[in-house]
Structures are given as structure tokens and as C-alpha cells.
Amino acid sequence: MVGLGVGVIGYGFMGRAHSLGWRNVAELTDSPLTPSLVAMSGRNVEALRAVASRFGYRRTYTDFRELVRDPEVQVVDNTAPNYLHREPIVEAIEAGKHVVCEKPLANTVEDAYEMYKAAKRAGTIHMLAHNYRFVPAIVLAKQILSKGSLGKIYHFRGLYLQQWLSDPKAPISWRLKRELAGYGALGDLGSHVIDLARYLIGEMSEVKGHLETFVRRRPSPQGLNEEEVTVDDSFQALVKFENGASGVIEASRMATGHDNFLSLEVNGSEGALRFNLERLNELEVYYTSDGETRGFRTVLATQSTHPYMRFWWPPGHVLGWEHTFTHELYHFTLRVSEDRSVGPEAATFEDGWRTAVVMDKIAKSSETGKWESVTT
């Protein structure tokens, strides 16, 4: 086995999820490259060392530039907050590293385009970490659609709901600041739905959106004063696809009753499918050819023949959210070994840029009240 030195920027929620994924690729898959956790970087020395020690990183840095310069680091995986995506990734590309970046790619269309062009010029293997593309049931849905089994596609519906901001007293955070987060629910959750819509159905041609901020001031983390919220709490958008399909997408972080509810539905002339992240091992499929017995059937995507399941457990032994990171990072290591793009299965930086354009046009439409073209 050939080793692949990994350096991860960020030790928080996503840093831990990616670290587990890298470790699982090394221990549980047949990847021709064995990821090795070389270094982790972050600002809080004590917290950084605690996480790095737990996952077995060999060293830590408080400056991401030192991680990028580390000769043993071959892949830089950036899990830092949105406003810290562009600079480390561009520097890593210029240093000749392969790169993985958490979504959304950047806070602006311009920064996303710069990152995409930098990766393209350098020829580096790069991936935008849209992990839901690697849920086995969603990969199965993509396979069904690619075969044309649902006929002509009429509709796509995507809904992503969370409730962590539904309490007006919930404190301010970087995710509620335009200069740090880019967008709110649109960037945080909507980027997932837009990416899945593009992955499953195809490119969008026009959008008409509405953004809403329900709570415009929130307490500071210390509770001493209030600060302005400068991003959206929720959005809804109508979508037209280049292939003639129409869609509805929505996301909210104030949807009381939902912790992490992602729902997708596709309707075609010969069938339909639907998916619910809260039951992520299942895909519901409907075929008009079933005649009098037709109805939605539930497929438990845990057979050894289903996507990525050969690495895991016997049929019926379900997977969780964290397994998607193993799948996407396994895919990344394969493409590094083959020296070719991670697309179309995984999201590239071009995908991230195109999704950024869609988000920008949804926001613009919310201001103008008009349909906006998303042709790039």
C-alpha cells in the first residue's frame, strides 16, 4: 500500500467528521492509497491538541501555512468556517497539494471562481465535500435516473429544515454574519439541496427566490448586548432546469420540530422516487409499469451490491450520517491514485462555483422579485 499524507485544517464538528472518514478509508476500504493523518491546524492550542491526539495526528500547527508547507502533507483538507476557505485552499494548490474543501466553496461567486480556476490551472485533484452525494440511497437514486427508468422528468422537490435558530434568544454566531458566512440558510443548507438537484436532475436555467430574516438581532455569546443578523433565516425558490423540469427548493434554520430534515422527491412520466435523510438507508421508488399493484416501494439500500456497502456489514445492518465521509474520501483517494477528476460522482470546484452562481441569483431574485437567469 502507498501512503497518502493528510493535513486537516480545523478541529471542530467537520474536522472530526473528516478525520474519522480518513481513518476509516485507511482501515476499512480497499483504497490503493492509505491515508495517514499527518497534521491538523487550528487556533486554540489546547482544543487542537486534544482532537489531534484523539485521532492520532502526528503534529499540530496554529498557522495553516505551516501545515501547507509540511513536506509530508500531500492532501490539504479544509474544514474551517466559510470565510477561511479561499486563502488556505489557493495556497495549498499553489504548493502542489491535492485539496478537499468543505461546502459551500466560498462566500462569494468571485472567490469560488478564483478557487475553481486555480485548481483547473494547476491540474490538482480537488473535491468539494458535498457528502450527501455519497449516501448509498442517493447514489442508487442517481443510478435509477441515469438509466432513464423514471421516463421524462417533470419535477424536483428539495427541502432542508433545521430548528437551531427558532428560539429568538439563540445567540449570535459567525454563521449569522454576512462577511463570515456568505449566506445563511441559503449557503449552509441550500447549497446541499442545490448541489443534489444539479447532481440528480441537471443544470438550472432560471430561478425565482425569496429570502427571509425573522429575527434581526440576537444576543451576543456572552449575553451582554445584541448584534445584528445579516444573513437569511430561510429561503424558498422556484427553479427551471435546462432539460425542461421544474423544481421547488427550500431551506430554513427556524423550522421548529426539525433538527436535520432533508427531503428529496423526483417525479417523472414513468415513475418517481423520494428520500428522507432521517431514514437515510431507505429509498422509496414508484413505477407506473407496476399496474394495479403500483405504489411507492421502500428499498433498504444495504445489500452488498448497493453503492459502497461492500465495505460495511451484512444486509440490513444500517449505516449512519458519518459513513458518508468515508465514502467521499474513499472516492477522492481513488481519483488521486488514478490522477483524474473526482467528477461527476463527487462535486468539483466547478460544481461549487456553479452552485454559488445559483445562490447568488436566488438572492438577487429576492430583491428584484423577478426570475433570474443562472446561465454561466
C-alpha positions in Angstrom: 0.0 0.0 0.0 1.1 3.5 -0.8 0.6 6.2 1.8 -1.2 9.5 1.3 -0.3 12.2 3.9 -3.3 14.2 5.0 -3.4 17.6 6.7 -6.7 18.8 8.1 -7.5 22.5 8.7 -10.0 22.8 11.6 -10.7 20.6 14.6 -14.4 21.3 15.1 -17.5 19.4 14.1 -16.4 19.0 10.5 -12.8 18.5 11.3 -13.7 15.5 13.5 -16.1 14.1 10.8 -13.4 14.3 8.1 -10.8 12.8 10.5 -13.0 9.8 11.2 -13.6 9.4 7.4 -9.9 9.5 6.6 -9.2 6.9 9.3 -12.0 4.6 8.1 -10.7 4.8 4.5 -7.3 3.5 5.8 -8.8 0.8 7.9 -12.0 -0.4 6.2 -11.7 0.1 2.4 -9.7 -1.3 -0.5 -8.2 2.1 -1.5 -4.9 1.7 -3.3 -3.7 4.7 -1.2 -3.7 4.5 2.6 -4.4 7.9 4.2 -2.1 8.9 7.0 -3.1 11.6 9.4 0.0 13.8 9.4 -1.1 17.2 10.8 -4.0 19.2 12.0 -4.2 23.0 12.3 -6.3 25.4 14.4 -6.2 28.5 16.5 -7.0 27.1 20.0 -3.8 25.2 21.0 -5.5 23.2 23.8 -8.6 22.2 21.9 -6.5 21.5 18.8 -4.1 19.1 20.6 -7.0 17.3 22.3 -8.7 16.5 19.0 -5.5 15.7 17.1 -4.4 13.4 19.9 -7.7 11.6 19.8 -7.4 10.8 16.1 -3.7 10.1 16.1 -2.3 13.1 14.1 1.5 13.3 14.4 1.7 17.0 14.8 -0.3 20.2 15.1 0.1 23.8 13.8 -1.6 27.0 14.8 -0.9 28.5 11.4 -2.4 26.8 8.4 0.6 27.9 6.3 2.9 25.6 8.3 0.6 22.7 7.5 0.5 23.6 3.8 4.3 23.8 3.8 4.7 20.4 5.6 6.5 18.1 3.1 4.7 15.0 4.4 1.3 16.6 3.7 0.1 15.6 0.2 -3.6 16.5 0.7 -4.9 19.6 2.4 -8.5 19.1 3.7 -10.1 22.4 4.7 -12.9 22.1 7.2 -12.7 25.6 8.6 -15.6 28.1 8.6 -16.7 29.5 5.2 -14.6 32.7 5.4 -11.5 30.7 5.8 -11.9 28.6 2.7 -10.3 30.6 -0.2 -6.9 31.6 1.1 -5.7 28.2 2.5 -7.1 26.3 -0.5 -5.4 28.6 -3.0 -2.1 28.5 -1.2 -2.3 24.7 -1.0 -3.0 24.4 -4.7 0.0 26.7 -5.4 2.1 24.5 -3.2 1.3 21.5 -5.3 -1.1 19.8 -2.9 -4.3 17.9 -3.7 -7.2 19.6 -1.9 -10.6 18.9 -0.3 -12.8 21.8 0.9 -16.0 21.8 2.9 -19.1 23.4 1.4 -20.0 26.0 0.4 -16.9 26.6 -1.6 -16.7 30.3 -0.8 -18.7 33.3 0.4 -18.8 34.9 -3.0 -19.1 33.9 -6.6 -15.8 35.7 -7.3 -13.9 33.7 -4.7 -15.5 30.5 -5.8 -14.5 31.1 -9.4 -10.9 32.0 -8.3 -10.7 28.7 -6.4 -12.1 26.7 -9.4 -9.7 28.4 -11.9 -6.7 27.9 -9.6 -7.4 24.2 -9.3 -8.0 23.8 -13.0 -4.8 25.6 -13.9 -2.7 23.5 -11.5 -4.3 20.3 -12.5 -4.6 19.3 -8.9 -7.1 16.7 -7.8 -9.7 18.6 -5.8 -13.1 17.9 -4.3 -15.9 19.9 -2.7 -17.2 17.9 0.2 -20.9 17.6 -0.5 -21.2 14.4 1.5 -24.8 13.7 0.7 -23.8 12.7 -2.8 -22.3 9.6 -1.0 -25.4 8.4 0.8 -25.9 4.9 -0.7 -29.6 5.5 -1.2 -28.9 8.8 -3.1 -26.3 7.1 -5.3 -28.9 4.5 -6.1 -31.4 7.2 -7.0 -28.8 8.7 -9.3 -28.3 5.3 -11.0 -32.0 4.9 -11.5 -32.3 8.4 -13.0 -29.2 7.8 -15.3 -30.9 4.7 -16.7 -34.0 6.7 -17.6 -36.2 4.4 -15.5 -38.4 7.3 -14.4 -39.0 8.5 -18.0 -39.1 12.2 -18.7 -38.5 14.2 -15.5 -41.2 16.7 -14.6 -40.5 17.8 -11.0 -37.8 18.0 -8.4 -38.6 19.0 -4.8 -35.9 19.6 -2.2 -36.4 20.6 1.4 -33.8 21.1 4.2 -35.1 22.1 7.6 -33.4 22.7 11.0 -34.6 24.4 14.1 -31.5 25.6 16.0 -32.3 29.3 15.4 -36.1 29.0 16.1 -35.5 30.5 19.6 -35.1 34.3 19.2 -32.8 34.1 22.3 -30.3 31.8 20.5 -27.0 33.7 20.5 -25.3 35.2 17.5 -22.5 33.2 15.8 -20.3 33.5 12.7 -23.0 31.7 10.7 -25.2 34.7 11.2 -22.8 37.3 9.8 -22.7 38.0 6.1 -19.0 38.8 6.0 -18.2 35.4 7.6 -20.8 33.1 6.4 -21.8 34.5 3.0 -25.4 33.4 3.2 -27.5 31.9 6.0 -29.8 29.0 5.4 -29.2 29.6 1.6 -25.5 28.9 1.9 -25.5 26.5 4.8 -28.4 24.2 3.8 -29.4 25.4 0.4 -26.0 24.7 -1.1 -26.7 21.0 -0.3 -30.1 21.0 -1.9 -28.9 22.9 -5.0 -26.0 20.6 -5.4 -28.2 17.5 -5.1 -30.7 19.0 -7.6 -27.8 19.6 -10.1 -26.4 16.1 -9.4 -29.7 14.3 -9.9 -31.5 16.4 -12.5 -29.0 18.6 -14.3 -28.2 22.3 -14.7 -30.6 25.0 -13.8 -31.6 27.8 -16.2 -33.7 30.2 -14.1 -34.6 30.8 -10.5 -37.1 32.9 -8.6 -36.4 33.2 -4.9 -37.4 34.7 -1.6 -35.1 35.2 1.4 -36.4 36.0 4.9 -34.8 37.0 8.1 -37.2 36.6 11.0 -35.0 37.6 13.9 -32.9 40.6 13.0 -31.0 41.0 16.3 -29.7 38.3 18.6 -27.8 38.3 21.9 -24.0 38.2 21.9 -22.5 34.9 23.1 -21.8 36.5 26.5 -25.4 37.9 26.6 -24.1 41.4 27.3 -25.6 43.1 24.2 -27.4 42.4 20.9 -25.9 42.1 17.5 -27.4 42.4 14.0 -28.1 39.3 12.0 -27.0 40.0 8.4 -28.0 36.7 6.7 -31.2 34.9 5.8 -33.0 32.6 8.2 -34.8 30.8 5.4 -35.4 30.8 1.7 -37.7 29.3 -0.9 -37.1 29.2 -4.7 -38.8 28.1 -7.8 -36.4 26.5 -10.3 -36.4 25.8 -14.0 -34.0 23.2 -15.3 -32.3 23.1 -18.7 -34.0 19.8 -19.5 -37.5 21.3 -19.0 -38.1 20.0 -15.5 -39.3 22.4 -12.8 -38.4 22.4 -9.2 -39.1 23.8 -5.7 -36.3 24.1 -3.1 -36.5 25.4 0.4 -34.3 25.6 3.5 -34.7 27.0 7.0 -32.8 27.1 10.2 -36.0 28.2 12.1 -38.2 25.2 11.2 -39.4 24.3 14.7 -39.7 20.5 15.1 -36.9 19.6 12.7 -33.3 19.0 13.8 -31.8 17.9 10.4 -34.6 17.1 8.0 -33.5 16.7 4.3 -36.2 15.5 1.9 -36.0 15.0 -1.9 -38.6 13.9 -4.4 -38.4 13.4 -8.2 -41.4 12.8 -10.4 -41.2 11.5 -14.0 -43.5 10.2 -16.7 -42.8 6.6 -15.8 -42.1 6.7 -12.1 -40.9 8.7 -9.0 -38.6 8.4 -6.1 -38.2 10.1 -2.7 -35.7 10.2 0.0 -35.6 11.3 3.7 -32.3 11.8 5.5 -33.9 10.8 8.8 -34.3 7.3 7.1 -31.1 7.6 5.1 -30.7 3.9 4.4 -34.0 3.9 2.5 -35.1 5.0 -1.0 -38.7 5.0 -1.9 -39.4 4.1 -5.6 -42.6 4.1 -7.7 -43.0 2.7 -11.2 -46.1 3.2 -13.3 -45.4 -0.1 -15.0 -46.4 -2.0 -11.8 -50.1 -1.6 -12.9 -52.7 -2.4 -10.3 -50.0 -3.1 -7.6 -48.2 0.1 -8.2 -47.3 2.2 -5.2 -44.2 3.5 -3.5 -41.9 0.6 -2.5 -39.2 1.0 0.1 -35.7 -0.2 -0.9 -33.3 -0.7 2.0 -30.0 0.2 0.4 -27.9 -2.1 2.5 -27.3 -5.0 0.1 -23.6 -5.8 -0.8 -24.5 -4.8 -4.4 -25.7 -1.3 -3.3 -23.2 1.6 -3.6 -20.3 1.4 -1.1 -22.0 -1.3 1.0 -19.3 -3.9 0.3 -17.1 -2.2 2.9 -19.6 -2.5 5.7 -21.9 -5.0 7.3 -24.3 -7.8 6.3 -27.6 -6.7 4.6 -30.0 -4.9 6.9 -27.2 -3.6 9.1 -27.8 0.1 8.6 -25.3 3.0 8.2 -25.3 6.5 9.7 -24.6 10.1 8.6 -20.9 9.7 9.4 -20.3 6.9 6.9 -20.9 9.4 4.0 -17.5 11.0 4.8 -15.8 7.6 4.5 -17.4 7.1 1.1 -16.5 10.5 -0.3 -12.9 10.4 0.9 -12.5 6.9 -0.4 -13.7 8.2 -3.8 -11.2 11.0 -3.5 -8.2 8.7 -2.8 -9.2 6.5 -5.8 -9.1 9.5 -8.1 -5.8 10.7 -6.7 -4.4 7.2 -7.4 -5.8 7.4 -11.0 -4.8 11.1 -11.4 -8.2 12.1 -12.7 -11.1 14.3 -11.7 -13.5 13.3 -8.8 -16.5 14.3 -11.0 -19.2 13.6 -11.9 -19.7 11.4 -8.9 -18.3 13.9 -6.4 -18.6 17.7 -6.5 -15.7 19.6 -8.1 -14.8 23.2 -7.5 -16.6 23.9 -10.8 -19.7 22.5 -9.2 -19.1 24.7 -6.2 -18.8 27.8 -8.4 -22.0 26.9 -10.3 -23.9 26.4 -7.1 -22.6 29.8 -5.9 -24.0 31.4 -9.0 -27.4 29.8 -8.3 -27.4 31.0 -4.7 -26.4 34.5 -5.8 -29.2 34.6 -8.4 -31.8 33.3 -5.8 -30.7 36.2 -3.5 -30.9 38.7 -6.4 -34.3 37.5 -7.3 -35.5 38.0 -3.7 -34.6 41.7 -4.2 -35.9 42.2 -7.7 -39.0 40.0 -7.5 -38.1 38.7 -11.0 -36.9 35.4 -12.5 -33.1 35.4 -12.8 -31.1 33.5 -15.4 -28.3 31.3 -13.9 -26.6 30.6 -17.2 -22.8 30.8 -16.6 
